[in-house]
Every structure is written in structure tokens, then in C-alpha cells.
């Protein structure tokens, strides 16, 4: 019995230490959030403490309220009680959601208050929630959060709805806009039929209030112990907030999970190295959560989310106006993503301690093996959204703030990237042998563009050999490559010399011949592009850059630094990440991006031909 007691005591101590470590990791992951909160607070205080007035021919926000007579007089009275009349009258950029007198009366009655009994602190709390330090017209509204927080450091949400009374804009799920875009000299006023306030329901409250169609998720959440971890973290810092993805019973059924025992069986199978069922369940729910306010508009601008499970991320993919979680294309096999249900009343739901989203399926930690990625530099979301992307003759100049996934150090204003497409696919020729017929054109030099950084596509943990596919000039340029991951030391891949390409003919390459491919490989070269006739004499080189170790799933950073001042311009086509234990030669690609294997018939390689017709030479 004493032995059993000792084991129980050790296990209890171990679990306490695990929870302590989890809380510390959650807090350590939030410095940016705290900085933003502190910045927002300081900014609000500065605006509100300022008593600077500026005369204008146009009415200020408070004067707009005055001009509406008895319609908005009660809210204007609350502004006066709060001591913030100077703020809404001062020159600046503001947006105010102004509740009608009827809405104010209803709010005061429900909260056992009157205008005469309202204290300055209570009034200020009301006004701060309705005021934003930015000019936001209704044209800028999206279904979801507004682009800036209010003076209470919370996001107000809007949504276009249609009911018996027609189409209208719902605000915070609490009321509708009656009049919009009332222009003042210092911003805009939107009249609403309800007093807005922060939700008093926590994430836990929302989950426990879900209908029976979410019964399994409620059971899983409450059994996981995650709430205790969250509560303890918030005791240390009350400003910590979270985002939680919930799923209904149909979402579990899509993964063939009907009850808690079937879920635990699935978790044990996916994570055989973890023997503690309590930890498995805790991690399952923690994987559904991330730190901070994350609304759909934020999901659409991110590539990955760090979850509350250290080192585990949710991969995000934007598909027009949809967001998919954890969609992977591995070895040509698609793992379909899980849709964030924007039509659900539980998506973009603000809570007192964060945000809730509803998803149409099951997400869980999956240990994926490293897989090869052929990454085309030009596949930047901002470029791909343009109507002339991959259209013959397209030429677009890009500055270092135009694409979220690319930045560089400029010396001159003219240090820009050029996107160019020579023609895809019908006009691709030997002088335009790039995958999809497009490329970036820019010059790295210690005198001009002194470094450039690219956000990589999603990579899963593993060891990769990295290849650069490009076309260069005769001038030799030396480039150092650095691979960067958050929380890890930078990895130096080494230095490559990207002069004029070693042509296939220099290795005797003119046809599909694996012997010559291997010869080139020993020299640190491969040829990614191939066509049905073999190679063109000036096919682009693909040079080995080095080997990297990826520790966490997600997008990372690849930095290129020039080491000399050569006036050298390169045509940049692709970066390849190939697991070191996989074939470094095959598969290749033809001009249309199709993967070509050693056994692929030539007639199935661009330019394509009828495979039923055998050429006389064969």
C-alpha cells in the first residue's frame, strides 16, 4: 500500500508540474498580445486625457448628436457624465456607435440605473465601448470584427442579415444600425437601436450553453481539464484571452467518432507515444485553442495558428471567402481541410475571455511525415488575386510592402521585384522554360537589395534538402541562405554561386537518362524542368542550397543575403524542399507544373501528344 501511495503522490506531482509548465508556456507565448494591449491602453488614455479643441466648419461628433435633437440626447448626456465630451469633440479620427434614447432607456431599466444615478466610471465604461479611434464607414464593414478595437480594447463585430424587415447590419449580435455614415469633421457616427456591451459569457459558458447537437464536445471540453489550466493562467494575468474552435456531433461522426471511448481510441492510435489518457484528452482540446482574439478576418490573413499544445499548429488555407483548417497535399494525395462555418451563429462569437468559432469536422494532432514541396516563388496570395496573374505578357512591379510573404532591405526606391509571365501554357518556348511560364526578376547586391526574406509554404517536421531553380547571367553572384524558425536558432545552409547555369549539354544531358542525372547530382545540380523532347540546351539549373531541420509544422522564413556587389539579376523560379531520405532526382515537372516520373511516357509530358500514336523512331 505504501508503494501505491508513493506512486499516486509522484503522479500527482508530475501532473501539477505538467500543468505549471503548460501555464508558463501559454503565458510565454503571449508577449506580442500584451504589448498590443498595453499600446492600446496607452493610446486610449492619451486620446481621452487630451483636451485639445480645433474649430471646424464641419460638425464634430458631439455636434452631430446634438443635431439629432431628442433621438440621441440620452447618449450625449452619458458622454457628458463620463467626462469624455472633449474626446468626441476633439480633432481626430473616430467612429461612434450611438444608441437611440429608446435603447438607452431600455438598458438603464434592465440594469436598475437612471441617468441621474449613473456614475462617471459607469458612464465612461459605456462610452468607451461605443467609441473607436479610427474612421470606419459602413463600406468598410465585413461579416466579423471591425478593423480596430474600441476604447475598451475589444472588437465590435458586424454582420449583414436579412429578415422580414429587409436587409440590415447587425452589430455585436445585440442590435441593428438605423442610420449609418453620419459624417463629422472628426469621424463617423452610426446610430444603433441597442446599447452595446461586452459579452458577459465566457468561452466555457458558451460551450455549456450549446444545444444537444454539441453534446459530445461539451463532454470532452469539461472532462479535459483545459478550463483549470485557463483559469490558473488568467489568475496570473486577467488580460489573457483565447480563441476556441468547437465542433458538433456531426463533426465527430465525420471522423467516425460517436462517443468518448471512440475518441480516446482514436487519440491513442494517433499519439501512441503518450500513455496518459488524461494528457491525450487535454492536448486534444488544447489543440482546438489558440491565444488571443482571432476572428475569421484574422484567420484569412494567416497561414498557421500556434495552438495551446507546444509545437503543434493548425494550418490555415484561404479559399476565396472560406477558411479551411489543416488541408494538406502530401505526395499528390489531398487531405481535405475542415471548414470554418461562417454561417453558424457560433462563429465569430465574442466572449468575455475570447472568441468561439464553429467548424464542420474534426481536427486533432496528427504526426505527419516530411513530404516534398515544389514551391513556386510567384504564388503569393496578393499576386494570385490579380486578374492578369499567369497571363501571357503580364509584368507587375512589387514593392517590399506589397506581399505579406516577401520583404527585403532597400537601398534605392527602384529596388523592386518584377513579376513576369512569358505565356502559359501555349506560348512556352525554350527561352521561357519556367514552371507555369512565370518568374520573379530581381537583383541581389550589397549595393542595392541587401537581403530578401520569403515566407515558406507549410512544412512539416523533418530534414530536407533545399534546391533553388533559377536562370542566371554570366556574372557570378555569391548568396548565403539562412533558414529561420520561431524559437529556434537560425540555420545557415551555406553559400552558393549563382552564375550562368551549367547547361544540360555540359553533362551530356539531352534526353531522359538517369545516369547523367546522377552525375549532375554529385555536382550539386539537378534539372527540374523537362519536356517531351528531353531538354532545351539552356534549361534552368536547380542548385543545392543545403540541408535544413524543420521542428514545427507551419510557415517559416528563408533569407537570402548577397555577399558581393555584382550587378547581377536573376530569374527566380522555384524552391524545392525534398526530404533527405527521398529520391532527389525524380519526380521532375514539365512547364505546366505536372509531376513527371522516370516512367512517365514522353507523350504525357508537355507539349503533350497522342499516346496511341507511336513515333517512327520508336
Secondary structure, DSSP 4 states (H G I P E B T S, - for coil): -HHHHHHHHHHHHHHHHHHHHHHHHHHHTTHHHHHHHHHHHHHHHHHHH-------SSPPHHHHHHHTGGGSHHHHHHHHHHT-HHHHHSSS-EEEEEE-HHHHHHHHHHTT--TTT--HHHHHHHHHHHEESS---GGG--SEE-SS-BTTS---EEEEEEETTEEEEEETTTEEEEEEEEEETTEEEEEESS--------HHHHHHTS-GGGHHHHHHHHHH-HHHHHHHHHHH-TT--EEEEEE-HHHHHTTT--SHHHHHHHHHHHTTT---HHHHHHHHHHTTEEES---HHHHTT-SEEE-SSTT-EEEEEEETTEEEES-EEETTEEEPPEEB-TTSTTTTEEETTEEEEEESS------PPP--EEEETT--HHHHTSTTTT-TT-EEEE-TTS-TTEEE--SSTT--EEEEE--SSTT--GGG-SGGGEEEEEEB-TTSB--EEEE---B-SEEEEEEEEEE--SS--EEEEEEE-TTS--EEEEEEE--SPPPGGGGT-SS--HHHHHHHHHTTEE--B-BTTB--TTPPEEEEEEEEEE-SSB--EEEEEE-S----EEEEEEEEEEETTS-SS--EE-TT--EE-TTS-GGGSSSP--TTSPPTT-
